[in-house]
């Protein structure tokens, strides 16, 4: 359930936390429903498993907002407080701006990473995805998603096998 108030956003899940996760809150992740988790993973909606709590805290701090609040009695609820709107702003406008800024940064980051990947592939057509991940300081899964997107957009293709093959980059990319 998602509830938007003038001063906060509350996201609640009636499932509660697993006991082992509650004991290690913010440091451990365990899926309550492995089939749903697997589906989200295949849809590329899962990244950096177990990093959500610290990342939310960092993003809120970076945006100049209060740290998230977590309630674990019955429902598991995350409360994200927002800046109080000024008289010239509509309720919820600040949150949308913060989300929009983050989305824009994320898109710019992906575009830059895409150009970095293409550059690395041009300079070394035999580079592996593991080498790309190390060079760009991202996870292997992130590189796999980036490569899949670049392939879908016909910006790259692979000639030969995973071992001994080469990356062919589209000259227009």
C-alpha positions as CSV (number, residue, x, y, z in Angstrom):
1,X,0.0,0.0,0.0
2,X,1.3,3.5,-0.9
3,X,0.0,6.5,0.9
4,X,1.0,10.1,0.0
5,X,0.6,12.7,2.7
6,X,1.5,16.4,2.8
7,X,4.7,15.7,4.7
8,X,5.6,12.1,3.8
9,X,5.2,9.0,1.7
10,X,4.4,5.7,3.4
11,X,4.9,2.4,1.8
12,X,3.5,-0.6,3.7
13,X,3.7,-4.3,3.2
14,X,1.4,-6.6,5.2
15,X,3.9,-9.5,5.1
16,X,6.2,-8.1,7.8
17,X,9.9,-9.1,8.0
18,X,11.3,-12.6,8.3
19,X,12.8,-13.0,11.8
20,X,16.4,-13.4,10.5
21,X,16.0,-10.2,8.4
22,X,14.6,-8.3,11.4
23,X,17.6,-9.3,13.5
24,X,20.0,-8.2,10.8
25,X,17.9,-5.2,9.5
26,X,19.7,-3.2,6.9
27,X,22.5,-5.7,6.6
28,X,20.8,-8.8,5.2
29,X,18.2,-9.6,2.6
30,X,16.2,-12.7,2.2
31,X,13.3,-13.2,-0.2
32,X,10.0,-14.1,1.3
33,X,8.8,-15.3,-2.1
34,X,11.6,-16.7,-4.2
35,X,9.4,-17.0,-7.3
36,X,8.5,-13.3,-7.3
37,X,12.1,-12.5,-6.6
38,X,13.2,-14.6,-9.6
39,X,10.6,-13.0,-11.8
40,X,11.8,-9.5,-10.8
41,X,15.4,-10.5,-11.4
42,X,14.6,-11.7,-14.9
43,X,12.8,-8.5,-15.6
44,X,16.0,-6.5,-14.5
45,X,14.1,-4.9,-11.6
46,X,16.6,-6.2,-9.0
47,X,20.1,-4.8,-8.6
48,X,22.5,-5.0,-5.7
49,X,20.5,-7.4,-3.5
50,X,20.4,-6.3,0.2
51,X,21.6,-2.7,-0.5
52,X,18.2,-1.0,-0.5
53,X,18.1,0.2,3.1
54,X,21.6,1.9,3.0
55,X,21.0,3.3,-0.5
56,X,17.6,4.9,0.6
57,X,19.3,6.5,3.6
58,X,22.2,7.8,1.4
59,X,19.8,9.2,-1.3
60,X,17.6,10.9,1.3
61,X,20.6,12.5,2.9
62,X,22.0,13.6,-0.5
63,X,18.6,15.2,-1.2
64,X,18.7,17.0,2.1
65,X,15.7,15.1,3.5
66,X,15.3,13.3,6.8
67,X,16.5,9.6,7.1
68,X,13.8,7.0,6.2
69,X,11.8,5.7,9.1
70,X,11.0,2.0,9.4
71,X,8.1,0.4,11.3
72,X,8.0,-3.3,11.8
73,X,4.9,-3.9,14.0
74,X,2.5,-5.9,12.0
75,X,3.0,-4.4,8.6
76,X,6.5,-3.5,7.4
77,X,6.3,0.2,6.7
78,X,8.9,2.6,5.2
79,X,8.2,6.3,5.8
80,X,10.0,8.8,3.5
81,X,9.6,12.4,4.8
82,X,9.7,15.2,2.3
83,X,10.4,18.9,2.5
84,X,7.4,21.0,3.5
85,X,6.0,22.7,0.4
86,X,6.2,26.5,0.2
87,X,3.0,28.4,-0.5
88,X,3.8,28.6,-4.2
89,X,4.3,24.8,-4.5
90,X,1.7,22.1,-4.8
91,X,1.8,19.2,-2.4
92,X,4.0,16.5,-3.7
93,X,5.9,18.8,-6.1
94,X,9.2,18.6,-4.1
95,X,9.1,14.8,-4.1
96,X,8.5,14.8,-7.8
97,X,11.4,17.2,-8.4
98,X,13.7,15.0,-6.2
99,X,12.7,11.9,-8.1
100,X,13.0,13.7,-11.4
101,X,16.5,14.9,-10.5
102,X,17.5,11.3,-9.5
103,X,16.0,9.9,-12.7
104,X,17.9,12.4,-14.8
105,X,21.2,11.6,-13.0
106,X,20.5,7.9,-13.5
107,X,19.8,8.3,-17.2
108,X,22.9,10.5,-17.7
109,X,25.0,7.9,-15.8
110,X,23.7,5.1,-18.1
111,X,24.4,7.2,-21.2
112,X,27.9,7.9,-20.0
113,X,28.4,4.2,-19.1
114,X,27.1,3.2,-22.5
115,X,29.7,5.5,-24.2
116,X,32.4,4.1,-21.9
117,X,31.4,0.5,-22.8
118,X,31.5,1.3,-26.6
119,X,34.9,3.0,-26.2
120,X,36.3,0.1,-24.3
121,X,34.9,-2.3,-26.9
122,X,36.4,-0.3,-29.7
123,X,39.8,-0.2,-28.1
124,X,39.8,-3.9,-27.2
125,X,37.2,-5.9,-29.1
126,X,38.0,-9.0,-27.1
127,X,37.2,-7.4,-23.7
128,X,35.1,-9.6,-21.5
129,X,32.0,-8.4,-19.6
130,X,33.9,-9.1,-16.3
131,X,36.7,-6.8,-17.5
132,X,34.1,-4.1,-18.4
133,X,32.5,-4.4,-15.0
134,X,35.9,-4.0,-13.3
135,X,36.9,-1.1,-15.5
136,X,33.6,0.8,-14.9
137,X,33.3,-0.2,-11.3
138,X,29.8,-1.7,-11.6
139,X,28.4,-5.1,-11.1
140,X,28.5,-7.9,-13.7
141,X,24.7,-7.9,-13.8
142,X,24.7,-4.1,-14.6
143,X,27.1,-4.8,-17.5
144,X,24.9,-7.7,-18.7
145,X,21.9,-5.4,-18.8
146,X,23.9,-2.7,-20.6
147,X,25.1,-5.1,-23.2
148,X,21.6,-6.5,-23.7
149,X,20.3,-3.0,-24.2
150,X,23.2,-2.1,-26.6
151,X,22.4,-5.3,-28.6
152,X,18.7,-4.5,-28.8
153,X,19.5,-1.1,-30.1
154,X,21.9,-2.6,-32.7
155,X,24.8,-0.7,-31.3
156,X,26.9,-3.8,-30.8
157,X,27.0,-7.4,-31.8
158,X,29.2,-10.3,-30.9
159,X,31.2,-12.2,-33.5
160,X,32.3,-15.6,-32.4
161,X,31.8,-17.2,-29.0
162,X,32.2,-15.8,-25.5
163,X,35.8,-17.0,-25.4
164,X,37.8,-15.9,-28.4
165,X,35.0,-13.8,-29.9
166,X,35.0,-10.1,-30.6
167,X,32.7,-7.1,-30.1
168,X,31.6,-5.3,-33.3
169,X,30.4,-1.8,-32.6
170,X,28.1,0.1,-35.0
171,X,30.1,3.0,-36.4
172,X,27.1,5.3,-35.7
173,X,27.0,4.3,-32.0
